[in-house]
Amino acid sequence: MHASKSFNFYTYLTWQVYRSAAAKFRYYGIAPFEIEVIYDILSSSFDVYEEQLAIDDNQYVSMVEIEFPLPFSESFFQFFTMERWYKIKGVVKEMKRRRGKKGVKAFLCFFGIAPEINSHLVFSLMNKSNRQFEMGIEKIEYLVDILPMQLGTLPANVEEITYSYDEVTFKWHPHTARSNEGLEYIFNNNSEWIRRA
């Protein structure tokens, strides 16, 4: 007889709340089969709000934005599963490969980072090089433990933090932060948040 896993009622309830939350999927310039694949992956875990947008940047032929209704943490990867995460990354990388230098911009967004940081988190991938784009997307899940430490000195009332992938250092870095009062901050080379004039 096999030992049964202990049932954690709190985890069960938390995951039921996550399951009822809606992921947002916005895009332009992507093929119907790409839309279907991404929608199917997301809908296996969440309700999905889908929106096709008008082209807003002529430098990029395609754009995909996926907003997960969960904090960026180990719990996200447990709930969504690494298999689904790899599929999402694979589809986005393949979109970039097919379009080459025409450009794809991708935004992977999360509601919060850790219990102590509730700010909306955006990973912004706008690299023109296929290799840099792939390297950036491959490194995202490895930031789970680093982000809370990196963001220990956030300005007050920050509602959104954007990370960008640096092609020179091959690392993700905080780029900008926006407060709920409309103030904008830039993360400088000295690891400080400087208010934009």
N, C-alpha and C positions, 0 to 999 in steps of 0.2 A: 504494500500500500504506500502511495506517495504522500509525503507531507504537504499539506495545503499551504499556500502563501497566506500570510495574515492579511485581512481585509482592513484597509484604512478608510473609514467612512469619510473623514475630512477630505482626503485626496479624491475620493469618488465624487463628492459634492462639488469640489473645485473644478474637476474635469467636466462635470455636467454643466456648470456655469460657462466654462470655456466653449463647450460644444454648442451652446445656444447663442454665443456671440457671433457677429458677422465679420468675416474677412472682407477687405475691399480690394478689388482688382480693377485697376484703371490702365488704359493702354491706348496707343495709336500706332498704325503702321505695322501691325503683326498679322500673320496669316490665320485664317479660321481654324486650322488644325492646331496651331500654337495656343490660341484662345481656349479651345476645347480641352487640350491637355492640362493647361494650368488650372482652368475652372474645375476639371474633374479631380485633380489632386487636392485643391483647396476644399472642395465640397465634401470630400471624404472625412473632413474634420470640423468644418464650420459651415454655417450659412454663408453665402457669398453675394456681395453687392458688386455687380459688374458695370463698368462704365467705359464706353469708347469716347475718347477725347479728340478734339481737333489738334492738328500739328501745331506746336507752340515754339518749335526751335528748328530752323532749317538745317542746322548742322547734324541733326540726328534724324534718320529716316524712320526709326521706331523708338517707342518708349514703353516700358512696362513698370508699373508701380503695384506692389503687393503689400498690403497693410494687414499684418497679423494682429488679432485682437487680444494679444497676450504680451506679457513682459518678456524681454530678451533675457532668458535665464535657462538653467538646466531643465527646469520644469517644462519650458516650451518644447525642447527637443524630446522630452519623455512623452509629452502629450501628442505632439504633431508627428513624431517618430523621425528617426534619422533617415529612414528609407524615403519618406515623403520629402524631407528636406533635400536629399540628394537628387531626387527627381526634379524639384523646382530649380535647383542650381543647374542641373543638366539641360533643362529646357532653355533657360536664360543664356547659358553659355553657347548652346547650339544656335540660338537666334543671333547672337553676336557673330559667331563663325560664318553663318550664311550671309550676313550683311557686310562683313568685312569693314573697310574704312568708311563706308557710308554712315556707320554709327548707330549704336543702340545705347540709350541711357536707361539704367535700371535703378529703381529705388525699392529697397526692402525695409519695411517700417514695422515698428513694434510699439505697443502701449506699455511703456515703462521699461526699466532696466533691471532693477532689483527691488525688494520691498522698500528700501529707503530712497529710491530715486524713481519718481512717477512720471518723469518727463517722457514725451513722445520721442522715440529714437529712429533716425533715418540713416541707413547706409546708402550713400549715393555713389553709384558706379557710372562714370562718364568717360572712362578711358578709351581712347581710339584704338590702341594696340590690342589685338586679340589676346596675346599672351598676358599682358598686364591686367586686362579685364578678367581673364580666367584666374590668375593668381589672386586678385582681389576677392572674387566671389568664393574661392576655396578657403580663404582664411577667416571668414566671418564667424563660424561657430567656435573658433579658438579664442575669441575675444570675451567669452562669457565670464571668465574669472577676472579678466584684466579691466573691463570697463568700469565696474564699481570703484576700483582703486584709482583709475585714471580720472574719474569724474568726481573725486572727493572734494574739489574746490569749485564747484559750480556757483555761478552768481545766483542771487535770490530769485525765486519765482520763475525759474526756467521751465517753459512748457514744451520746448522742442530742441533737440540736439542733433546736429547733422555730422556724420563721420564721412570722410572721403579717403580714397585709397591713393597713397603717394607713390608715384612711379619711381622716384629717386631712392627712397628708403625701403620700398617694398612693404610698407606697413600702412595700417589704418590709423588715422589720427582724428581727434576731434577737430572739426572745422569751424562750425558756427553754432551759436545758441541763441534762442529767442525767448524772451520772457513774456508772461501773460499781460504785461503792461506795454508791449510793443518795442521794448529795448532789444537791440541786437548786439551780440558779442562775437569776437573772433578769437580763436585759440592761437596764440603766437608761438614762436620758436622756443621761448623760455617756459613753456607749459603754463602760461597764464591766460586768463580770459580778459580781453581788452574790449571795452565798450566801443562800438562803432559810432563815429561822429555823425 
